[in-house]
Amino acid sequence: MLMRWAIYYLAMLLLGAVTALPARAGGHALTLDNAVEWALTQSEQVIATRLRALIARADLEVTRGVYDHRISASGRYQDSQLPMGSAPFLLQTRGAGVDVGIARVFDSGTRIELGASAEQFRYPAGDGFLLPDEVHVGMVQAAVAQPLLRNAWGRLNRRQTAAAEDRWQAALRRHEATRLAVAGAVHSLYWDAYAASAGYAANRRALQYAADLVEVMERRVRDHLQDETDLLAAEAALASREVDLLSRRHRAQQAQERLLEFIGWPIEYWQHTKLVYPERTALEPVPREESESERFQQALAHRSELAALHHESHASQRDLDAAEQALRPDLSVMASYGVGDRGDDAGDAWRMGRQAWAVGLRFETSIERRAEQARIRQAAYQLEQVDQQQIAMTREIYREIREALRGVQTAQAQITAAAKALALHERKWQLEEEKLVQGRSTAETVIRFQEDRELAEYAYIQALTAYQQARVMLDTASGVLLSGAGETP
């Protein structure tokens, strides 16, 4: 009993190992979705636009840094001679001081700073009575500054930050547009590979049929039931078909390698990678009404290039507003208030028995204003350039949609015509086979008719591929290839 169970488990183990071998030897199965997903992670173009978006995000954080808290600290030592009041003599002073503070700029442009300072002075000529040997001074102070013209109420800072945010959004939309373009290219290469692979498979089936027919003819010639001339003609046709099969095989391999190279598939996996294609019946077009105006409105809502230009236009407008704002002179009102004290030792300096306050105005402007005026012109030119690009892009999208719709309609008509031609050649081939059985035709003629049928099948495959590629072009032009809104049947 135990031996029988051991034999059973050993058989199951061997069976599992044998069934696992084909999967391991079969290599990698690559579907269209897998190819698109891989390309979107490996494409140099996608990586480059993603990095540009990250750089734009960093630029935005830089502009927002104007609102960060700032901490300052400084220390000093001085050795100077100053006149003491109206005395005709000079007073030598030696001392050291430390200042610390924290400041922040708010959305209104207001700058508030809190600080503290401590100083120690020594008078080498002091007598300890009229002039002390050492003095300590301590102070805590609050200061506020409010710009009134250039950055009045923080307008300049807010416009610069908004422009940086629009550029970041534009970079994100450019990244999405690149992803869409890469996905469209992967679809196109995939269907090229499908057409080449399906054509090679059809040619191989036709060659196998011709080889079987030649084998039958060889037996008939040996039995003296068929003329050898017909056999030689059939063998010549078979030889030419073998050369055509080799060419089709090379085209199928090249088409697959172009796809694998484009998506960045590891070279060491190429030999063991097999593309997975859908059934031919799933590629037949589904009747649907395509509206040019609806597709155009869909493109206006989904095309990332238009959204990027929209954000770039806003950024250029805000740059222009900021440049005009920066042309104004810098006028700020300032006020400060502090409490402190002085004494012979450090403890006396922090009794806070004395007060100090100050108000003032600060004015600064450029006389020539060449840089400010140049920035205004630059921003105006950039805004005009982006507006022209928006107009050109809208026209280009409309042209792409019209061409894609015409491509879909043409491909549908080609499929109908190719299917009809394939059915006719199929029927002609079958009739010629019947005539061969009856002795009223030759093997060469049947092979030629079967070759015509294979060419008709290849034309049908190309029509199906053209339809799929036209659908991809239409969904790409509408901006919905990756969103699922434009499903490709």
LINMO-V39273 format. One line per field, one symbol per residue. phi: phi as a letter, one per 40 degrees, with the letter a starting at -180 (. if undefined). burial: 1 if it has 9 or more other C-alpha atoms within 8 Angstrom, else 0. A space follows every 50 residues. Layout:
phi=???
burial=???
This chain:
phi=.cccccccccccccccccccccccccgbcbcccccccccccbcccccccc cccccccccccccccccccbbbaababbaabbccgcccbcbcbbaaabbb abaabcdcgcbbbbaabbbbbbbdccbgbcbccabbbbabbbbbbbcbbc bdfgccccccccccccccccccccccccdcccccccdccccccccccccc cccccccccccccccccccccccfbacccccccccccccccccccccccc cccccccccccccgcdcccdcbbbccbcccccccccdacbcccccccccc cbccccccccccccccccccccccccccccbbbbaaaabaaaacbccccb cfcbbaaababbbaacccgccccccccccccccccccccccccccccccc ccccccccccccccccccccccccccccccccccccccgbabcdcccccc ccccccccccccccccccccccccccccgbcbcgcbccc
burial=00000000000000000000000001101111001101110110011011 01100110110011001000000000000000110000011111111111 11111111111111111111111001000011111111111111111111 11111111111111111111111111111111110111111111111111 01110110011011001101100001000110111011001100100110 11001111110111100011001000000000100000000100110111 01111111111111111111111111111111111111111111110111 01001000000100000000011011001101100110110011001101 11011011001101100110110011011001101100001111111111 111101111111111111111111111111100000000
